[in-house]
Amino acid sequence: MHSPFSPSARRWDGSRASAPQRRSLHIASDSASRLLRCGQTTSCRQCGNPVEWYPGADDRLVQLHPHELPVVRVPESRRWHVSCGIAHPSGDGSSRCRLAHDVLCPARSAPTTAPQLSGLRRSLALRTRRLLDTGVLTPPARPAEGSPPGEAVCRPARPVVQLLFVRYLASRPVNEIQCVAQTRRLTRCTAEILGPSELPGVWTLAPVTAHHGQLALPSDVMAVYSLSALPYQEQLRWRAQRCRDHAAASSAGELAVADWEPFDPLRHHEHIRTRLPTHGRRSGGHTPRRAWS
């Protein structure tokens, strides 16, 4: 005689009640590895707080706060939701939503449209202060006293890189772009794409174009880190964001998404720099100069 009570309770559809909730993820179509299109957890370079990178519907990467918030605390214009591993700038009709990290980042000016988020913003600011006091977070470099105006902005934190005839916005300086491949110890490779023995690109002033195919604006120029002179295979290695060793090992998986964001001068106008970086620039001309960052 069997007991009427099953040792493992089941729901009405026959699934186990203790089964973990399934996440709607899929493998990236442009990745040769088994990398899932999910949030890549990292820390904000400016405030040190944790963030999650998600690919957006327009192929740009979006920094989201790692936790969901009630929709009553988030203005409608600031709501985000994640579906199938893709971040969408709107709510999904539920009682909770996601929020872009830029709204909460203590290193940025507080937006006037979200005063109800001041409490969460203060808690992140306190964590940033603790990271600074303990030496875990290094504050961004400031221009030295007496330096000429505009010298600090000559070295962009997010440079515009041109490779394979396409311009991308990097998430960090060129000499800090890290390989995304997985090592044998199942950790992310710590090597940088631009190693000491690698061929660097050149900084050059190029016209700013609003869209592909549109005529260039003759009066507007921007600093671009060009890799167009490198061999084709070398440019492919840069776009895949792999170091020299893992570029040859095609079987190596990936532990992060290559954080190249297609550059749009209208959306990324704050990252446009009209002067060449300080290192390698000579006075009296705008000839392209080699630079490391």
C-alpha positions in Angstrom: 0.0 0.0 0.0 1.4 3.3 -1.0 1.1 6.5 0.9 -1.1 9.2 -0.7 1.5 11.8 0.1 4.4 12.0 -2.3 7.8 12.6 -0.7 8.5 15.3 -3.4 5.6 17.7 -3.8 4.8 18.7 -7.4 3.0 21.6 -8.9 -0.2 21.4 -11.0 1.9 21.1 -14.2 3.9 18.2 -12.8 7.1 20.1 -12.2 8.9 19.7 -8.8 8.1 22.4 -6.3 11.7 22.6 -5.2 13.0 22.9 -8.8 15.0 26.1 -9.3 13.5 28.9 -11.3 14.6 28.7 -15.0 16.4 31.8 -16.4 15.6 32.8 -20.0 19.1 32.9 -21.5 20.6 31.9 -24.8 24.0 31.6 -26.4 25.3 34.7 -28.1 25.0 34.3 -31.9 28.3 36.1 -32.5 30.3 34.0 -30.0 32.3 30.9 -30.8 32.2 29.8 -27.2 29.5 28.6 -24.8 29.1 32.1 -23.3 25.5 32.9 -22.3 24.0 36.3 -22.9 23.5 37.2 -19.2 24.6 40.0 -16.9 28.4 40.2 -16.5 29.1 41.3 -13.0 31.8 43.9 -12.5 32.5 47.1 -10.6 32.0 50.7 -11.7 35.4 52.3 -12.5 34.3 55.6 -10.9 32.5 54.6 -7.7 33.5 51.0 -7.2 30.0 49.7 -6.6 28.9 46.4 -8.3 27.1 46.7 -11.7 25.9 44.3 -14.3 26.6 44.7 -18.0 23.8 43.6 -20.4 23.6 43.9 -24.1 20.9 46.3 -25.2 18.4 45.9 -28.0 20.5 48.3 -30.2 23.8 46.3 -29.6 25.2 48.7 -27.0 26.2 47.6 -23.5 24.2 48.9 -20.6 25.2 49.1 -16.9 22.4 48.2 -14.6 22.1 48.1 -10.9 22.5 44.5 -9.8 19.2 44.4 -7.8 15.6 44.9 -8.8 13.6 47.8 -7.3 9.9 48.4 -6.8 8.4 50.3 -9.7 6.9 52.8 -7.3 10.4 54.0 -6.4 11.6 54.4 -10.0 10.3 57.0 -12.4 8.7 55.5 -15.5 11.3 57.1 -17.8 14.1 55.4 -15.8 12.8 51.8 -15.7 14.6 48.9 -17.4 13.8 45.2 -17.7 15.8 42.2 -18.9 14.2 39.7 -21.3 16.2 36.8 -22.8 19.4 38.4 -21.6 18.7 41.7 -23.4 18.2 45.0 -21.5 15.2 47.0 -22.6 14.6 50.7 -21.6 11.1 50.2 -20.2 9.1 48.3 -17.7 7.7 44.9 -18.3 4.4 45.4 -16.5 5.5 43.7 -13.3 5.8 45.3 -9.8 9.6 45.4 -10.0 12.1 46.8 -12.5 15.8 47.4 -13.1 17.6 50.7 -13.0 20.6 52.1 -14.9 23.7 52.5 -12.7 24.3 56.1 -14.0 21.3 57.3 -12.1 22.7 56.0 -8.8 26.5 56.4 -9.3 27.8 58.7 -6.6 30.6 59.9 -8.9 28.0 61.5 -11.2 25.7 64.4 -10.6 22.4 63.4 -9.1 19.5 63.6 -11.6 16.6 65.9 -10.5 14.0 63.5 -12.0 14.6 60.8 -9.4 14.6 62.3 -5.8 13.0 59.1 -4.4 16.2 57.3 -5.1 18.3 59.5 -2.9 18.4 57.0 0.0 19.8 54.2 -2.2 22.3 56.7 -3.8 23.5 57.7 -0.3 24.1 54.1 0.6 26.2 53.6 -2.5 28.1 56.8 -1.7 28.9 55.4 1.8 30.3 52.2 0.2 32.4 54.3 -2.2 33.8 56.2 0.8 34.7 53.0 2.6 36.5 51.7 -0.6 38.4 54.9 -0.8 39.4 54.9 2.8 40.6 51.3 2.7 42.6 51.9 -0.5 40.5 49.4 -2.6 39.3 52.1 -4.9 41.7 54.5 -6.5 40.1 57.9 -7.2 40.3 59.2 -10.8 43.4 61.2 -11.6 42.9 65.0 -11.5 44.9 67.5 -13.5 47.9 68.8 -11.7 47.8 72.3 -10.3 49.0 74.8 -12.9 48.4 72.5 -15.8 46.9 74.1 -18.9 43.1 73.9 -19.2 41.8 70.9 -21.1 45.0 68.8 -20.6 43.2 66.2 -18.4 40.5 65.5 -21.0 43.2 64.8 -23.7 43.5 61.2 -22.5 40.0 59.8 -22.7 38.9 57.1 -20.2 36.7 55.6 -22.9 38.5 56.1 -26.2 37.0 55.7 -29.7 38.8 52.8 -31.5 38.6 52.2 -35.2 39.2 48.7 -36.5 37.9 46.8 -39.5 36.5 50.1 -40.8 34.1 50.5 -37.9 34.4 52.8 -34.9 33.8 51.4 -31.4 33.6 53.0 -28.0 35.9 51.2 -25.5 34.9 50.8 -21.9 38.4 51.6 -20.6 41.7 53.0 -21.8 43.3 51.1 -24.6 46.2 49.7 -22.5 43.7 48.4 -19.9 41.5 46.3 -22.2 41.6 42.8 -20.7 41.3 39.5 -22.5 37.9 37.8 -22.2 39.1 34.2 -22.6 38.8 31.5 -20.0 42.0 29.9 -18.6 42.6 26.3 -17.7 41.8 27.3 -14.1 38.4 28.4 -15.2 39.2 32.0 -14.4 39.3 35.0 -16.7 42.7 35.7 -18.4 44.4 38.7 -16.8 46.5 39.5 -19.9 45.9 42.7 -21.8 45.3 42.9 -25.5 47.9 45.5 -26.0 51.0 43.8 -24.6 54.6 45.2 -24.6 55.5 43.3 -27.7 52.3 44.0 -29.6 51.9 46.5 -32.4 50.1 49.6 -31.2 47.7 51.7 -33.1 48.0 55.4 -33.8 46.1 58.4 -32.4 44.7 60.5 -35.2 42.2 63.3 -35.7 39.3 62.1 -37.9 36.1 63.8 -39.0 33.0 63.3 -36.9 30.2 61.6 -38.8 26.6 61.4 -37.5 25.7 58.2 -39.4 27.3 55.7 -41.8 27.1 57.1 -45.3 26.5 60.7 -44.2 29.0 63.4 -45.3 31.6 64.3 -42.8 31.4 67.5 -40.9 34.5 69.4 -42.0 34.7 71.6 -38.9 34.3 68.8 -36.3 37.2 66.4 -35.7 37.7 63.8 -32.9 40.6 61.8 -31.5 40.4 58.2 -32.8 42.7 55.3 -31.9 43.1 53.8 -35.3 44.1 50.1 -35.8 43.4 50.2 -39.5 47.1 49.9 -40.4 47.5 46.5 -38.5 47.1 43.2 -40.3 43.6 41.8 -40.8 44.2 38.9 -38.4 45.4 41.4 -35.8 42.3 43.5 -36.1 40.2 40.4 -35.7 42.1 39.6 -32.5 41.3 43.1 -31.2 37.6 42.8 -32.0 37.4 39.4 -30.3 39.2 41.0 -27.4 41.7 38.2 -26.9 45.3 38.2 -26.0 48.0 36.7 -28.3 47.9 33.3 -26.6 44.1 32.9 -26.6 43.7 34.2 -30.1 45.4 31.1 -31.4 43.4 28.8 -29.1 40.0 28.9 -30.7 38.7 26.2 -28.3 39.1 28.5 -25.2 35.8 29.7 -23.9 34.9 33.2 -22.9 34.0 34.5 -19.4 32.9 38.0 -20.4 31.4 39.8 -23.3 33.7 41.8 -25.6 32.7 45.3 -24.4 33.0 47.0 -27.8 30.1 49.4 -28.2 29.3 50.7 -31.7 30.2 54.4 -31.6 27.4 56.9 -32.3 28.5 60.5 -32.1 25.0 61.6 -31.3 24.5 59.3 -28.3 28.2 59.3 -27.2 28.9 63.0 -27.7 30.3 63.3 -24.2 33.2 60.9 -25.1 34.3 62.9 -28.1 37.7 64.5 -27.7 39.0 67.1 -30.1 42.6 66.9 -29.1 45.2 64.2 -29.4 46.4 62.6 -26.1 49.2 64.3 -24.3 51.7 61.5 -24.7 53.2 61.5 -28.2 51.6 64.8 -29.3 53.8 67.6 -30.6 53.0 71.2 -30.6 52.2 72.9 -33.9 50.6 70.1 -35.8 48.0 67.4 -35.8 50.0 64.5 -37.3 49.0 61.1 -36.0 51.2 59.9 -33.1 51.6 56.5 -31.6 50.3 56.2 -28.1 49.7 53.6 -25.5 46.5 54.9 -23.8 
